[in-house]
């Protein structure tokens, strides 16, 4: 019973603290943007799509970073890197989250550097707003980690309490069922002809 309780607790905790995978290839670029990549960059990008199809987002991001490096003036691939890095940062904590945020920050900075070389005014506005948001998230990462830890501890305590209550309720039910069964057996014995007491009397009389 105790092993079952711990197993249930582990499953509940994992479900509470881990995000489920989302639909694959949600970060792909439009066909026209993909076709405008250099040949080597497009190969890296398409490799990233394969990883996305298999819900391997860290590997997909690494491929998109390669595409970004292989095509130094492609704006949309940098927006793509920013979006995926931000998603990964939300799933992680501590230094791992900050690392993803730094990648998103780098993508925004490179878009800003493409002013007059392919980045539109809208691209520049988006990059500026995104970079400000990234910097805010980097500054607040430690506080978010603390809140997440506190929330996780509270969830674990609540789940442990629920499991303990369920076990106690089950034990009470089993105890009550056992007592009821014992009473039924005793009542059945008393209802038999020459029940236990009567049988004992008959034996003494016969002697």
PyMOL commands that set and color helices and strands:
alter all, ss='L'
color gray80, all
select helices_A, chain A and resi 2-17+31-35+39-53+57-70+75-91+94-112+121-191+196-206
alter helices_A, ss='H'
color red, helices_A
deselect
rebuild
show_as cartoon
